[in-house]
Amino acid sequence: MQFGLTEEQEMIVATVRSFVEKEIYPHEDMVERTGEVPRDISEAIRQKTIELGFYACNFPQEVGGAGLSHLDFSLVERELGRGSMALNHFFGRPQNILMACEGEQRERYLLPAVRGERMDALAMTEPDAGSDVRGMKCTASRVGGDWVVNGSKHFISGADHADFFIVFVATGVDDTPKGPKKRITCFLVDRDTPGFEVRDGYTSVSHRGYKNCILDFDNCRLPDGQVLGAVDGGFAVMNEWLYATRLTVAAMSVGRARRCFDYALNYAAERKQFGQPIGRFQGIGFQIADMITEIDAADWLTLAGAWRLDQNLPANREIASAKLYATEMLARVTDTTLQIFGGMGLMDDFPIERFWRDARVERIWDGTSEIQRHIISRDLLRPLGA
């Protein structure tokens, strides 16, 4: 087995890391302080990403993307994970689900998104429908040849900057032996559509400046041309295009853990107590050893999941394992780093308290740790009839 990166992959890592250090790091303190990303900064990041040739690098070349493999793209996300989520959002990675666009949808949504002319946001979560997607109450019904949507979505990331939204809503109910089962359809919704409103969401302790929003639909009329995929085929679209988002969370968690670890390692080497660097004390040195071991393990677990996708091998369990382990590893690494820094770790003189706060949400979004454990155990037990 070949565990090393190719020369091209090493170049990808070096290029993205340099970009993050030069274009993202300098603005992080301001974003943390204000909770906002000024438009001139977001536009500059977007434009520089386009010039670098990395905008929509997760899309195939035939639609204008860089055509990176899943493994290559995981390396990109790993390096982006080192920087502020609010700022690296403009490093442009549109939702792959847009590859399901057909006909006129390609010109209105897919191609402008790949070119960086329009930004998208994915809308699935509701107050009563997080991991339980079929619990959604936002519905669309047929009225006069159109679809009329009513309801709301919340926790919608990137909605404050989005030009259009990829929205999943219930479009019917089937009676099954296990009870009623909702049918789900995916719609493309432009920001200025009548009956559709984007509102400010909740204030989060994680990822300041990377806002979540609330979407309200009040008799919002959508023609058939706004359906992405087939009517009642929302789950088919999800399963084809959205399964790898968990891999992105895992990769970014690894990148953030490595940046945090660098602070811990340097502090342990420089900070002196009782006449010697604190890293020489077994209590600190062993923590350093445990952190790097866990980071490396999460890294390889994540890259292995991406490799399986590239080989067209089943990867659902492996991706769930990567998301579970990497996000929980990040929590342990940020907490241990804060402990090594002591009281200074809680002060905003260092970004440690930010890493600590930001780490908490990773075990929740894109499927909680409990959901990942369910996926893993189900994958193992089902072949045995359990």
C-alpha positions as CSV (number, residue, x, y, z in Angstrom):
1,M,0.0,0.0,0.0
2,Q,1.2,3.5,-0.8
3,F,0.8,5.9,2.2
4,G,2.7,8.8,0.8
5,L,1.2,11.7,-1.2
6,T,2.1,12.2,-4.8
7,E,4.1,15.3,-5.9
8,E,0.8,16.8,-7.2
9,Q,-0.9,16.2,-3.9
10,E,2.0,17.7,-2.0
11,M,1.6,20.8,-4.2
12,I,-2.1,21.0,-3.5
13,V,-1.4,20.8,0.3
14,A,1.3,23.5,0.1
15,T,-0.8,25.8,-2.1
16,V,-3.9,25.7,0.0
17,R,-2.0,26.0,3.3
18,S,-0.1,29.0,2.0
19,F,-3.4,30.6,0.9
20,V,-5.0,30.0,4.3
21,E,-2.0,31.5,6.1
22,K,-1.8,34.6,3.9
23,E,-5.5,35.3,3.1
24,I,-7.4,33.8,6.0
25,Y,-5.3,34.1,9.2
26,P,-4.8,37.9,9.0
27,H,-8.6,38.5,9.2
28,E,-9.5,36.0,11.9
29,D,-9.2,38.2,14.9
30,M,-11.4,40.9,13.3
31,V,-14.1,38.3,12.4
32,E,-14.0,36.9,16.0
33,R,-14.4,40.4,17.4
34,T,-17.2,41.6,15.1
35,G,-18.9,38.4,14.1
36,E,-18.9,39.7,10.5
37,V,-17.0,39.2,7.3
38,P,-16.8,42.5,5.4
39,R,-17.9,42.2,1.8
40,D,-14.6,43.5,0.4
41,I,-12.7,40.8,2.2
42,S,-15.1,38.0,1.2
43,E,-15.0,39.2,-2.4
44,A,-11.2,39.3,-2.3
45,I,-11.0,35.7,-1.0
46,R,-13.4,34.5,-3.7
47,Q,-11.6,36.3,-6.5
48,K,-8.2,35.1,-5.4
49,T,-9.5,31.5,-5.1
50,I,-10.8,31.8,-8.7
51,E,-7.4,33.1,-9.9
52,L,-5.7,30.3,-8.0
53,G,-7.8,27.8,-10.0
54,F,-9.3,26.2,-6.8
55,Y,-12.8,27.6,-6.9
56,A,-15.3,24.7,-7.2
57,C,-12.4,22.3,-7.2
58,N,-14.8,19.6,-6.0
59,F,-16.6,19.7,-9.4
60,P,-15.6,17.7,-12.6
61,Q,-13.6,19.4,-15.3
62,E,-16.5,19.1,-17.9
63,V,-18.5,21.7,-16.0
64,G,-15.5,24.0,-15.2
65,G,-14.3,22.6,-11.9
66,A,-10.8,21.3,-11.2
67,G,-11.9,17.7,-11.2
68,L,-10.1,16.7,-8.0
69,S,-10.5,13.2,-6.7
70,H,-12.2,12.6,-3.3
71,L,-8.8,12.1,-1.8
72,D,-7.4,15.3,-3.3
73,F,-10.4,17.3,-2.2
74,S,-10.1,15.9,1.3
75,L,-6.6,17.3,1.4
76,V,-7.9,20.7,0.3
77,E,-10.6,20.6,3.1
78,R,-8.0,19.5,5.6
79,E,-5.9,22.6,5.0
80,L,-8.9,24.9,4.9
81,G,-9.8,23.4,8.3
82,R,-6.8,25.3,9.8
83,G,-8.6,28.6,9.1
84,S,-11.7,30.5,10.2
85,M,-14.9,28.8,8.8
86,A,-16.5,32.2,8.2
87,L,-13.6,33.2,5.9
88,N,-12.8,30.0,4.2
89,H,-16.5,29.7,3.2
90,F,-15.5,32.0,0.3
91,F,-12.9,29.5,-1.0
92,G,-15.9,28.4,-2.9
93,R,-17.0,24.7,-2.7
94,P,-20.6,24.6,-4.1
95,Q,-22.8,21.6,-3.1
96,N,-22.0,18.6,-5.4
97,I,-25.8,18.0,-5.5
98,L,-25.9,20.7,-8.2
99,M,-24.6,18.0,-10.6
100,A,-28.2,16.7,-10.6
101,C,-29.2,19.9,-12.5
102,E,-30.7,19.3,-15.9
103,G,-31.6,21.4,-18.9
104,E,-32.0,25.1,-18.1
105,Q,-31.1,24.5,-14.5
106,R,-27.5,24.0,-15.5
107,E,-27.3,27.5,-17.0
108,R,-29.1,29.1,-14.1
109,Y,-27.6,27.3,-11.1
110,L,-24.8,24.7,-11.8
111,L,-22.5,26.6,-14.1
112,P,-22.8,30.1,-12.4
113,A,-22.1,28.3,-9.0
114,V,-19.0,26.6,-10.5
115,R,-17.7,29.9,-12.0
116,G,-18.2,31.7,-8.6
117,E,-20.9,34.0,-10.0
118,R,-23.7,32.6,-7.7
119,M,-23.5,31.1,-4.2
120,D,-25.7,28.3,-2.9
121,A,-26.9,27.1,0.5
122,L,-28.3,23.7,1.5
123,A,-31.5,23.7,3.5
124,M,-32.7,20.6,5.1
125,T,-32.8,21.0,8.9
126,E,-35.9,22.1,10.8
127,P,-36.7,22.5,14.5
128,D,-38.3,19.0,14.5
129,A,-36.2,17.5,11.7
130,G,-32.5,17.2,12.2
131,S,-31.2,13.7,12.0
132,D,-34.8,12.6,11.4
133,V,-35.1,14.0,7.9
134,R,-38.5,12.4,7.3
135,G,-39.8,14.4,10.3
136,M,-39.8,17.6,8.3
137,K,-42.9,19.7,8.4
138,C,-42.1,22.1,5.6
139,T,-44.3,21.0,2.8
140,A,-45.0,21.6,-0.9
141,S,-48.4,20.9,-2.5
142,R,-49.7,21.2,-6.0
143,V,-51.8,24.3,-6.6
144,G,-52.7,25.4,-10.1
145,G,-49.8,23.6,-11.8
146,D,-47.2,25.0,-9.4
147,W,-45.8,23.8,-6.1
148,V,-46.8,25.9,-3.1
149,V,-44.3,25.7,-0.2
150,N,-45.1,26.5,3.4
151,G,-43.0,26.1,6.5
152,S,-39.5,26.9,7.7
153,K,-35.9,25.7,7.9
154,H,-33.3,26.7,10.5
155,F,-29.6,26.3,11.1
156,I,-29.0,27.0,7.4
157,S,-25.3,27.7,7.0
158,G,-24.2,30.2,4.4
159,A,-27.7,31.5,3.8
160,D,-26.7,35.1,4.5
161,H,-24.5,35.1,1.4
162,A,-26.5,32.7,-0.8
163,D,-28.0,33.7,-4.1
164,F,-30.1,30.5,-4.3
165,F,-31.0,27.6,-2.0
166,I,-31.2,23.8,-2.4
167,V,-34.2,23.0,-0.3
168,F,-35.7,19.7,0.7
169,V,-39.4,19.6,1.6
170,A,-42.1,17.0,2.1
171,T,-44.4,16.5,-0.9
172,G,-46.6,13.7,0.2
173,V,-47.1,10.8,2.6
174,D,-47.1,7.0,2.0
175,D,-48.8,4.5,4.3
176,T,-46.3,1.7,5.0
177,P,-46.3,-1.3,7.4
178,K,-44.2,0.8,9.7
179,G,-46.6,3.8,9.6
180,P,-46.8,7.0,7.5
181,K,-43.6,7.7,5.5
182,K,-43.1,11.2,4.0
183,R,-42.0,11.6,0.4
184,I,-39.3,14.2,0.0
185,T,-38.5,16.5,-3.0
186,C,-35.6,18.8,-3.6
187,F,-36.2,22.3,-5.0
188,L,-34.0,25.2,-6.2
189,V,-35.2,28.4,-4.8
190,D,-33.9,31.9,-5.8
191,R,-33.3,34.4,-3.0
192,D,-35.8,36.9,-4.3
193,T,-38.7,34.5,-4.8
194,P,-42.0,35.9,-3.6
195,G,-43.2,34.2,-0.4
196,F,-39.6,33.3,0.6
197,E,-37.7,35.1,3.3
198,V,-34.2,34.7,4.8
199,R,-33.9,35.8,8.5
200,D,-31.1,36.0,11.0
201,G,-30.7,32.8,13.0
202,Y,-29.3,32.1,16.4
203,T,-26.1,33.3,18.0
204,S,-23.6,30.4,18.2
205,V,-20.5,30.1,20.3
206,S,-18.9,28.1,17.5
207,H,-17.5,29.6,14.3
208,R,-18.3,33.3,14.8
209,G,-19.0,35.0,11.6
210,Y,-20.2,31.8,10.0
211,K,-23.8,32.4,10.5
212,N,-26.8,30.2,10.5
213,C,-30.1,31.5,9.2
214,I,-33.9,30.8,9.3
215,L,-35.8,30.3,6.0
216,D,-39.5,31.1,6.0
217,F,-41.9,29.9,3.2
218,D,-45.3,31.5,3.1
219,N,-47.3,30.3,0.1
220,C,-44.1,30.4,-2.0
221,R,-44.9,29.3,-5.5
222,L,-42.4,27.3,-7.5
223,P,-42.8,25.9,-11.0
224,D,-41.9,22.3,-12.0
225,G,-38.6,23.7,-13.4
226,Q,-37.4,24.3,-9.9
227,V,-37.5,20.6,-8.9
228,L,-33.9,19.2,-8.6
229,G,-34.0,15.5,-9.6
230,A,-37.4,13.8,-9.6
231,V,-40.6,14.7,-7.8
232,D,-40.6,12.6,-4.5
233,G,-37.0,11.7,-5.4
234,G,-35.3,13.8,-2.7
235,F,-33.7,10.8,-0.9
236,A,-32.3,9.5,-4.2
237,V,-30.6,12.9,-4.8
238,M,-29.3,13.0,-1.2
239,N,-27.9,9.5,-1.3
240,E,-26.1,10.1,-4.6
241,W,-24.5,13.5,-3.8
242,L,-24.6,14.3,-0.1
243,Y,-23.1,11.3,1.6
244,A,-19.5,12.6,1.5
245,T,-20.2,15.9,3.4
246,R,-19.3,13.9,6.6
247,L,-15.9,13.4,5.1
248,T,-15.5,17.1,4.7
249,V,-16.2,17.6,8.4
250,A,-13.7,14.9,9.3
251,A,-11.0,16.4,7.1
252,M,-11.5,20.0,8.4
253,S,-11.4,18.6,12.0
254,V,-8.0,17.1,11.3
255,G,-6.7,20.3,9.9
256,R,-7.9,22.4,12.8
257,A,-6.5,19.8,15.3
258,R,-3.1,20.0,13.6
259,R,-3.0,23.8,13.9
260,C,-4.1,23.6,17.6
261,F,-1.4,20.9,18.2
262,D,1.3,23.2,16.8
263,Y,0.4,25.7,19.5
264,A,0.5,23.1,22.2
265,L,3.8,21.7,21.0
266,N,5.6,25.0,20.8
267,Y,4.1,26.2,24.1
268,A,5.3,23.0,25.8
269,A,8.8,23.6,24.5
270,E,9.0,27.3,25.4
271,R,7.1,27.6,28.6
272,K,9.3,27.0,31.6
273,Q,8.4,25.9,35.1
274,F,10.7,24.7,37.9
275,G,13.7,25.6,35.6
276,Q,12.8,23.5,32.6
277,P,10.3,23.4,29.6
278,I,7.0,22.0,30.8
279,G,7.1,19.5,27.9
280,R,9.8,17.6,29.8
281,F,7.3,16.8,32.6
282,Q,5.7,13.4,31.9
283,G,2.2,14.8,32.6
284,I,2.6,17.2,29.6
285,G,4.9,15.1,27.4
286,F,2.5,12.1,27.4
287,Q,-0.4,14.4,26.5
288,I,1.6,15.6,23.5
289,A,2.3,12.0,22.5
290,D,-1.4,11.1,22.8
291,M,-2.5,14.1,20.8
292,I,-0.3,13.5,17.7
293,T,-1.2,9.8,17.8
294,E,-4.9,10.6,17.6
295,I,-4.5,13.3,15.0
296,D,-2.5,10.9,12.7
297,A,-5.1,8.2,13.3
298,A,-7.9,10.5,12.4
299,D,-6.0,11.7,9.3
300,W,-5.5,8.3,7.9
301,L,-9.0,7.2,8.7
302,T,-10.3,10.2,6.8
303,L,-8.0,9.7,3.8
304,A,-8.8,6.0,3.7
305,G,-12.6,6.8,3.4
306,A,-11.8,9.2,0.5
307,W,-9.7,6.6,-1.2
308,R,-12.5,4.1,-1.0
309,L,-14.8,6.5,-2.8
310,D,-12.2,7.0,-5.5
311,Q,-12.0,3.2,-5.9
312,N,-15.8,2.9,-6.1
313,L,-15.8,0.8,-3.0
314,P,-18.5,0.9,-0.3
315,A,-17.5,3.7,2.1
316,N,-20.5,4.6,4.2
317,R,-19.3,2.9,7.4
318,E,-15.7,4.1,6.9
319,I,-16.9,7.7,6.3
320,A,-19.1,7.5,9.5
321,S,-16.0,6.2,11.4
322,A,-13.9,9.1,10.1
323,K,-16.5,11.7,11.0
324,L,-17.0,10.2,14.5
325,Y,-13.4,9.8,15.4
326,A,-12.0,13.0,13.9
327,T,-14.6,15.3,15.5
328,E,-14.3,13.6,18.9
329,M,-10.5,13.7,18.5
330,L,-10.7,17.4,17.8
331,A,-12.6,17.9,21.0
332,R,-9.9,16.1,23.0
333,V,-7.0,17.9,21.3
334,T,-8.5,21.4,21.8
335,D,-9.3,20.6,25.4
336,T,-5.9,19.2,26.2
337,T,-4.2,22.2,24.4
338,L,-6.2,24.5,26.6
339,Q,-5.1,22.6,29.7
340,I,-1.5,22.8,28.7
341,F,-1.8,26.6,28.3
342,G,-3.5,26.8,31.7
343,G,-5.3,30.0,32.4
344,M,-3.8,31.7,29.3
345,G,-5.7,29.2,27.2
346,L,-9.0,30.8,28.2
347,M,-7.8,34.3,27.3
348,D,-8.3,35.7,23.8
349,D,-4.6,36.6,23.6
350,F,-4.3,33.1,22.0
351,P,-6.8,31.4,19.6
352,I,-7.0,28.4,21.8
353,E,-10.3,29.3,23.4
354,R,-11.7,29.8,19.9
355,F,-10.5,26.4,18.7
356,W,-12.1,24.9,21.9
357,R,-15.4,26.6,21.2
358,D,-15.4,25.9,17.5
359,A,-14.7,22.2,18.1
360,R,-18.0,21.6,19.9
361,V,-20.3,21.9,16.9
362,E,-18.4,19.3,14.8
363,R,-19.9,16.5,16.8
364,I,-23.4,17.8,16.0
365,W,-23.8,18.9,12.4
366,D,-23.7,16.7,9.4
367,G,-24.9,13.9,11.7
368,T,-24.3,13.7,15.4
369,S,-21.8,11.3,16.9
370,E,-24.7,9.1,18.0
371,I,-26.0,8.9,14.4
372,Q,-22.5,8.0,13.1
373,R,-22.4,5.2,15.7
374,H,-25.8,4.0,14.6
375,I,-24.6,3.9,10.9
376,I,-21.5,2.0,11.9
377,S,-23.2,-0.6,14.1
378,R,-26.0,-1.1,11.6
379,D,-23.5,-1.7,8.8
380,L,-21.8,-4.4,10.9
381,L,-24.9,-6.1,12.2
382,R,-27.2,-6.2,9.2
383,P,-25.2,-8.8,7.3
384,L,-25.6,-11.1,10.3
385,G,-29.3,-10.6,10.3
386,A,-29.4,-8.5,13.5
